[in-house]
Amino acid sequence: MNLQIFDGKLIRICIVEDDHVIRNGFKEILQEVKHFQVINTYSNCEDFFMNLEFDKPGVVLMDIELPGMNGIDGILLIKKKYPRIQIIVVTVYENDKLVFDALCAGAGGYLTKNLPTDRLKDAIFEIIHGGAPMSTCIARMVVASFQRNQNSPLSKREMEVLSLLSKGKSYSSIADELYVDKETIRTHIKNIYFKLEVHSKADALELAKKERWI
């Protein structure tokens, strides 16, 4: 595909979002911008890929939780076939794992859906010109990950659980975010207490913060 991302006139944009209200809202917002052309919108990755050769987008706005193929797998496939396409994740999720999975898959930006209208417009110009647009909370998360002490005795999944606990999440909400059942979370927490030699959530979090694991 001979892809002209931005020729000084038009940035070709596709939106992959299963919520039709949000999808249409994004489309209306972006169509107001002179240099933007919303080529097509889709509720799933499968339909998007069927028309990718025809649409030839320069920028794709991609949700993560989609019917069928999820957004992470969609990003991987886009970047494998057409590495010049720029992808901005726009989602409700601020989960550490999803953020880093999306960025590692090839997303160039990560925004949360509660962003101001102008921020969405600016993000597209930013990514076209080599930037990496991120919501403030996501940027802080990325910076914090580089500041953390990586010598934790906990596994990657146990660190995810502990991080979510530190944000005041309940066992049930953690289970939902990590796509496991509540008993699995209880097992992880027991293992965390054992490895850290503590007996409560407060003690585990105090130690983790002291050692800069979270």
C-alpha positions in Angstrom: 0.0 0.0 0.0 1.5 3.3 -1.0 0.6 5.3 2.1 0.6 9.1 2.1 0.1 9.8 5.8 0.1 13.5 5.6 0.7 15.5 2.4 0.0 18.9 4.0 -3.7 18.7 3.0 -5.4 15.7 4.5 -4.8 13.2 7.3 -6.8 10.1 6.5 -8.4 8.7 9.7 -10.2 5.5 10.6 -12.0 4.9 13.9 -12.4 1.4 15.4 -14.9 1.7 18.4 -17.8 -0.6 19.2 -19.9 2.0 21.1 -21.8 3.8 18.3 -22.4 6.9 20.3 -18.7 7.4 21.0 -17.8 6.3 17.5 -20.1 8.9 15.9 -19.1 11.5 18.5 -15.4 11.1 17.5 -16.3 11.3 13.9 -18.2 14.6 14.3 -15.4 16.1 16.3 -12.7 15.2 13.8 -14.7 16.2 10.7 -14.6 19.8 12.0 -10.9 20.0 11.4 -9.8 21.2 7.9 -6.9 18.8 7.6 -8.7 15.7 8.8 -10.7 13.3 6.6 -12.5 10.5 8.5 -12.5 7.8 5.8 -14.5 5.2 7.7 -15.6 4.0 11.1 -15.9 0.5 12.4 -17.3 -1.4 15.4 -14.8 -4.2 15.1 -11.3 -5.0 13.8 -12.5 -7.7 11.4 -14.5 -5.2 9.3 -11.7 -2.7 9.5 -9.2 -5.1 8.1 -11.5 -6.1 5.2 -11.4 -2.5 4.0 -7.9 -1.4 5.1 -6.4 -1.6 1.6 -9.2 0.7 0.3 -9.3 3.1 3.3 -5.5 3.7 3.4 -5.6 5.5 6.8 -2.7 7.5 8.1 -4.1 7.4 11.6 -6.3 4.8 13.4 -8.1 5.5 16.6 -8.4 2.1 18.3 -10.4 0.9 21.3 -9.1 -2.1 23.3 -12.2 -4.0 24.3 -13.9 -5.0 21.0 -16.1 -7.8 19.9 -14.1 -10.5 18.2 -10.4 -9.5 17.8 -9.4 -7.2 20.6 -7.6 -3.9 20.1 -4.1 -5.2 21.2 -4.2 -7.9 18.5 -5.5 -5.4 16.0 -2.6 -3.1 16.7 -0.1 -6.0 16.2 -1.6 -6.9 12.9 -1.7 -3.3 11.6 1.9 -2.7 12.5 3.0 -6.0 11.0 1.4 -5.2 7.7 1.6 -1.5 7.5 4.2 -0.1 10.1 3.8 3.5 8.9 0.2 3.7 10.0 0.0 5.6 13.3 -2.3 4.2 16.0 -3.8 6.0 19.0 -5.5 3.9 21.6 -8.6 5.6 23.0 -10.1 3.6 25.8 -11.6 3.7 29.3 -8.8 1.4 30.6 -5.9 2.7 32.7 -4.7 -0.7 33.6 -0.9 -0.9 33.7 -0.8 -4.1 31.7 -3.1 -3.0 29.0 -1.2 0.3 28.6 2.1 -1.4 28.2 0.7 -4.2 26.0 -0.7 -1.6 23.7 2.5 0.4 23.5 4.6 -2.7 23.0 2.2 -3.8 20.2 3.0 -0.6 18.4 0.5 2.0 19.5 2.0 5.5 19.3 -0.4 7.1 21.7 -2.8 6.2 24.5 -5.7 8.4 25.5 -8.6 7.9 27.9 -12.1 8.5 26.7 -12.8 11.3 29.2 -10.4 13.6 27.3 -11.3 17.1 26.2 -12.4 17.5 22.6 -9.4 19.6 21.6 -7.0 17.0 23.1 -8.2 14.4 20.6 -7.6 16.8 17.7 -4.2 17.8 19.0 -3.2 14.2 19.5 -3.6 13.4 15.9 -1.4 16.3 14.8 1.1 15.3 17.5 1.4 11.7 16.4 1.7 12.7 12.7 4.6 14.9 13.6 6.5 12.3 15.6 5.0 12.8 19.0 3.5 10.2 21.4 0.3 11.7 22.7 -0.9 10.3 26.1 -3.4 11.3 28.7 -1.8 12.8 31.8 -2.6 9.8 34.0 -1.1 7.5 31.4 2.1 9.5 31.0 2.6 9.5 34.8 2.1 5.7 34.8 4.8 5.3 32.1 7.2 7.6 33.9 6.5 5.8 37.2 7.3 2.5 35.6 10.8 3.7 34.9 11.3 5.0 38.4 10.3 1.8 40.1 12.7 -0.5 41.8 12.6 -3.6 39.5 14.0 -5.9 42.2 10.7 -7.0 43.7 10.4 -10.6 44.8 6.9 -10.7 43.3 5.9 -12.0 39.9 4.6 -9.7 37.2 1.0 -10.7 37.9 1.4 -10.3 41.6 2.8 -6.8 41.0 -0.2 -6.0 38.9 -2.5 -7.1 41.7 -0.6 -5.1 44.3 -0.6 -2.0 42.1 -4.4 -2.3 41.7 -4.8 -2.8 45.5 -2.8 0.4 46.0 -5.4 2.3 44.0 -8.2 1.1 46.3 -9.6 -1.5 44.0 -11.7 -4.3 45.4 -11.0 -8.0 44.8 -13.9 -8.2 42.4 -12.9 -5.2 40.4 -9.3 -6.4 40.2 -10.5 -9.8 39.0 -12.6 -8.0 36.3 -9.7 -5.9 35.1 -7.3 -8.9 34.9 -9.9 -11.2 33.4 -9.7 -13.8 36.1 -12.0 -15.0 38.9 -12.1 -13.6 42.4 -10.5 -16.7 43.9 -7.5 -16.3 41.7 -7.0 -12.8 43.1 -7.3 -14.2 46.6 -4.5 -16.7 45.8 -2.3 -14.0 44.4 -2.8 -11.9 47.5 -1.9 -14.8 49.8 1.3 -15.4 47.8 2.1 -11.6 48.0 1.8 -11.7 51.8 3.9 -14.9 52.0 6.7 -13.5 49.8 6.8 -10.1 51.5 6.4 -11.7 55.0 3.5 -9.5 55.9 0.0 -10.2 57.3 -2.2 -7.4 55.9 -2.8 -5.3 52.8 -1.7 -2.2 54.7 1.7 -3.8 55.5 2.1 -5.1 52.0 1.4 -1.6 50.5 3.6 0.1 53.0 6.6 -2.1 52.2 6.0 -1.9 48.5 6.0 1.9 48.6 9.0 2.0 50.8 10.9 -0.2 48.4 9.6 1.7 45.4 8.0 -1.4 43.8 4.8 0.6 43.2 
